[in-house]
Amino acid sequence: MTRCSPRTVLHRAAGSLAAAGLLAAASLAGAAAPAQAVDTPVFTFGGPAETALHPYPESGKPKSSRVGITLDNPSEDEENGGFDGDFTLTFDLSGVAGVADVKIDGEASPDCEITGTKAVCEDWGIRPGSQSAADFVVTAADGSENGDTGTITVTGRADGATFTPFTTRLTVGGPDLVMERLPFRTELTPGEKQQAPITFANRGTRDAHGVLLTLRYSRGLDIPQRYSNCEYSVDDPDLPDFGWTTALCSVEGAFEAGATYTLATPLTLEATERAYYDTFLYGIHENSAAQRTALRAGALSERGSGGVLKAVPAKKGAGARSTDLTPGDNQQEADFRTENTADFVAYGDDVAGPEGSTVKADIGFRNEGPAWIGHIRSGEGVATVDFTVPQGASVTSKPERCRAVTADGKYREDQKSPAPRYFCNTSMTVRDGAGLDLPFELRVDKAMVGASGAVTVRGTFLKNPKLPFDPEPANNTAYLILNGEGDGSDSGGATEGGDGGSGEPSTPPTSAPDPEESPSGTSGSSSSGGSSAGTAGGSGGGLASTGSVALIASGTAAAALAAGLVLFTAARRRAARHS
């Protein structure tokens, strides 16, 4: 029964060699090196506290449920925290005799065997973290009755390790709470409200004594009521999530088997001014400490201060709690599309440095709202920042999320050496008031006046760059200006810290004429990956040219002019800081 894979053989060989090495070292050290005690690892089991079984049918096959038992190694040391040794797990099934029939899922638990009222699993090695120990398929036993219950006890044994016993309960019958789907209007406008008369039924064999209503809605939605029997939590605004608000409402009462219930007062669901793509999840479970803990997921919550949320009809009375027969139908979901916009504003920077120096630049964009944008279902990125490196410079450091591409936006296998262009994708959410800040470091390879590179926020597909929600495409492009003659006011946003877009349309620097109007119609070469005039992603395979730059004269005049430019720019910045 013990798994014997090539990995197992190697692990065991390594363990034997290591043990031999330790013995040899001990014999050489002799009494000079006293032995040190090693802490014995303690492993714990996990799984459902209770599982409900469908009653044995009068005809046909009984419906099965699944019970998965996990084994947890609490060590956080991924490399050295594993247990390298044989272990045996024993499942005492005598407690469910006459209540349930238990079988092993052979594919999920190949090292397990049932003999009589005992299941035994043998294996080797316990890695850090949680892993599957055994999976069982359980059904109500023939002759069992509604309410019959019993337990399975799990123990473990291994040399040099300790296992904490675990017990899980199987019960025949129970409530089966089913959330009904509501006919929501899904095409909305900001500020629009609609009622949500949450309705659920108990289709099980026993009453549910108290229910836990779960309401979860993304950033663009709101339920204005705050009930005193509900706990409210909101996602951390600094995390790249959907800004979920979660309400857990404990509703008292006995909810009878075969009956349907609705809220005494319908909820109000509102599309706020920041709504765009949003989702509302609403579920029902029997109220229990374990269920509340699982749904809270460790989040900090705040109790509402309004009235009490009630469901009718409700029969008062106390009784033993049970477990849902079919948990898969406890929740419903609705997706909404709100007619709204989000203004993505690119910002560039204005940096200067002598030939051979390295400069830091902050570029990116801000979402000036009003909507937040989140791809809840697909998980795809919302937008791409498309950055063309200014001529005469090469990138020496880039954010991890950015990938190097060719000058025309094609795939580039080499991601280490400087490239002429970079694509930086956002996460699947961009909240209102947030954006993407991208710090780059560039080496000044050639002294040029007013070299510029476009910074464009666009769609994630180069051939379809339009942002469908953005009503102001003119401010989607800003510029990174290197050794510019101006004060950076035309860079399209923050020039020193990259702390946000200006909201005004960005225009190329006046010192960078269009190559079509240039006498030669060409621009000088660049050492940043071999690109010519800078481009930024906008349409088709490439974006509009950012303009050529004026090459400084060669020889002594070039060096003098470059040095003078740097001193002039630095002096102006110092004067601006002290003005």
Stockholm file with secondary structure:
# STOCKHOLM 1.0

chainA/1-579         MTRCSPRTVLHRAAGSLAAAGLLAAASLAGAAAPAQAVDTPVFTFGGPAETALHPYPESGKPKSSRVGITLDNPSEDEENGGFDGDFTLTFDLSGVAGVADVKIDGEASPDCEITGTKAVCEDWGIRPGSQSAADFVVTAADGSENGDTGTITVTGRADGATFTPFTTRLTVGGPDLVMERLPFRTELTPGEKQQAPITFANRGTRDAHGVLLTLRYSRGLDIPQRYSNCEYSVDDPDLPDFGWTTALCSVEGAFEAGATYTLATPLTLEATERAYYDTFLYGIHENSAAQRTALRAGALSERGSGGVLKAVPAKKGAGARSTDLTPGDNQQEADFRTENTADFVAYGDDVAGPEGSTVKADIGFRNEGPAWIGHIRSGEGVATVDFTVPQGASVTSKPERCRAVTADGKYREDQKSPAPRYFCNTSMTVRDGAGLDLPFELRVDKAMVGASGAVTVRGTFLKNPKLPFDPEPANNTAYLILNGEGDGSDSGGATEGGDGGSGEPSTPPTSAPDPEESPSGTSGSSSSGGSSAGTAGGSGGGLASTGSVALIASGTAAAALAAGLVLFTAARRRAARHS
#=GR chainA/1-579 SS CCCCCHHHHHHHHHHHHHHHHHHHHHHHHGGGSCCCCCCCCEEEEECCSEEEECCCCSSSCCCCEEEEEEEEECCCCTTTCCEEEEEEEEEECGGGTTTEEEEECTTTCTTEEEETTEEEEEEEEECSEEEEEEEEEEEECTTCCTTCEEEEEEEEEBTTBEEECEEEEEEECCCCEEECCCCCCCEECTTCEEEECCEEEECSSSCEEEEEEEEEECTTEECCCCCTTEEEEECCTTSSSCCCEEEEEEEEEEECTTCEEEESSCEEEEECTTCSEEEEEEEEEECCHHHHHHHHTTCCCEECCSCCCCEESCBCCCCCCCCCSCGGGSEEEEEEEECCCEEEEEECEEECCCTTCEEEEEEEEEEEEECCEECTTTCCCSCEEEEECCTTEEEEECCTTEEEECTTSCBCSCCSSCCSEEEEECCSEECTTCEEEEEEEEEECSCEESEEEEEEEECSBTTBCCCTTCSCGGGGEEEEEESCSSCSTTSSBCSSSCCCBCSSCCCCCTTSCCTTTSSSSCCCCCTTTSCCSCBCCCBTTBCCBCCCCEECCSTHHHHHHHHHHHHHHHHHHHHHHHC
#=GC SS_cons         CCCCCHHHHHHHHHHHHHHHHHHHHHHHHGGGSCCCCCCCCEEEEECCSEEEECCCCSSSCCCCEEEEEEEEECCCCTTTCCEEEEEEEEEECGGGTTTEEEEECTTTCTTEEEETTEEEEEEEEECSEEEEEEEEEEEECTTCCTTCEEEEEEEEEBTTBEEECEEEEEEECCCCEEECCCCCCCEECTTCEEEECCEEEECSSSCEEEEEEEEEECTTEECCCCCTTEEEEECCTTSSSCCCEEEEEEEEEEECTTCEEEESSCEEEEECTTCSEEEEEEEEEECCHHHHHHHHTTCCCEECCSCCCCEESCBCCCCCCCCCSCGGGSEEEEEEEECCCEEEEEECEEECCCTTCEEEEEEEEEEEEECCEECTTTCCCSCEEEEECCTTEEEEECCTTEEEECTTSCBCSCCSSCCSEEEEECCSEECTTCEEEEEEEEEECSCEESEEEEEEEECSBTTBCCCTTCSCGGGGEEEEEESCSSCSTTSSBCSSSCCCBCSSCCCCCTTSCCTTTSSSSCCCCCTTTSCCSCBCCCBTTBCCBCCCCEECCSTHHHHHHHHHHHHHHHHHHHHHHHC
//
